[in-house]
């Protein structure tokens, strides 16, 4: 599951159902990661940020 | 996790699985498995009685799941759910009830006879938010990011390329989507005289 890309992948429990002395039912859970950047529009370190614009300061301004 | 089988061996296994589950479609699951099936299987796995109370007896009898994928987390109204290996439709129809008329459920199975049974069962229950089609877990016929939840019950162990099946499940899930899976796993090493036998694929 991890190799397929799932996050929080886990074997949660065995179900008690056995198809042979060697096999038993099990419950697995996994999630597909939320693309936080796409969801929130938050820039990341790999985004190309705009160059800061030069601001002229008038004499005497803060 | 990928298969080392020859094409001929893979074809034989696929055919034996289709043959077994065509038999289950015709007769029900009650004498086909070594673990509880039908109503007793549903009771032991604590399926919600209020959701399945009016399910047809033939549908109940068809249940051969190895666990309860719904026990892994809630399914919310309005969600889109995919059931990989939907059989006669029991889990997909449970999901259809849980997502309600604002949600949708797709069921996929390799056995055409099972897909027909599942469509009949959906019609008997008057559920219009669920559809069934023939297809394979390793090549899901759905677009990327299509489902909120993927469920499966006793099916992944029957796929020849489990890694590819899991990659496909991941592909069709929306970001944040959940995989809720019940399946058979090895809990002890097979003795040499039992390893590699064809019947291991569909016990």
Contacts between the chains, C-beta under 8 A, distances in Angstrom:
chain1	res1	chain2	res2	distance
A	1	B	166	5.9
A	1	B	179	7.3
A	3	B	1	7.7
A	3	B	163	6.5
A	3	B	166	7.7
A	4	B	163	6.6
A	4	B	166	3.6
A	4	B	167	4.7
A	4	B	169	7.2
A	4	B	170	4.9
A	5	B	167	7.1
A	5	B	170	4.6
A	6	B	166	7.3
A	6	B	170	6.1
A	6	B	179	6.2
A	11	B	185	7.8
A	12	B	72	6.2
A	14	B	187	7.6
A	15	B	45	6.6
A	15	B	66	6.0
A	15	B	67	3.7
A	15	B	68	7.4
A	15	B	182	6.5
A	16	B	44	7.2
A	17	B	35	3.9
A	17	B	36	6.8
A	17	B	41	7.4
A	17	B	44	7.7
A	17	B	45	7.7
A	17	B	66	4.8
A	17	B	67	6.6
A	18	B	34	6.9
A	18	B	35	5.8
A	19	B	33	6.6
A	19	B	34	5.2
A	19	B	35	5.9
A	19	B	66	7.3
A	19	B	184	5.7
A	19	B	203	4.6
A	20	B	34	6.6
A	20	B	200	8.0
A	20	B	203	5.5
A	21	B	188	6.9
A	22	B	186	5.9
A	22	B	187	6.5
A	22	B	188	4.7
A	22	B	189	7.3
A	22	B	190	5.4
A	22	B	194	7.5
A	23	B	184	4.8
A	23	B	185	6.7
A	23	B	186	5.9
A	23	B	187	6.5
A	23	B	203	7.3
A	24	B	184	7.0
A	24	B	185	6.6
A	24	B	187	4.8
A	25	B	35	7.3
A	25	B	66	3.4
A	25	B	67	4.5
A	25	B	154	7.2
A	25	B	182	6.0
A	25	B	183	7.0
A	25	B	184	5.9
A	25	B	185	7.8
A	26	B	67	7.1
A	26	B	182	7.3
A	26	B	183	6.3
A	26	B	184	7.5
A	26	B	185	4.7
A	27	B	67	5.2
A	27	B	68	7.7
A	27	B	69	7.3
A	27	B	71	6.7
A	27	B	72	5.7
A	27	B	180	7.9
A	27	B	181	7.1
A	27	B	182	5.4
A	28	B	179	7.2
A	28	B	180	8.0
A	28	B	181	4.2
A	28	B	182	7.7
A	28	B	183	6.8
A	29	B	72	4.9
A	29	B	73	7.0
A	29	B	178	7.0
A	29	B	179	6.8
A	29	B	180	6.1
A	29	B	181	7.3
A	30	B	178	7.4
A	30	B	179	4.3
A	30	B	181	7.7
A	31	B	176	6.8
A	31	B	177	7.0
A	31	B	178	5.6
A	31	B	179	7.3
A	32	B	170	5.8
A	32	B	173	4.3
A	32	B	174	7.0
A	32	B	175	5.7
A	32	B	176	6.5
A	32	B	177	4.8
A	32	B	178	7.9
A	32	B	179	7.8
A	33	B	175	6.5
A	33	B	176	7.8
A	34	B	175	4.6
A	34	B	176	4.4
A	35	B	175	4.8
A	38	B	175	7.4
A	39	B	175	7.2
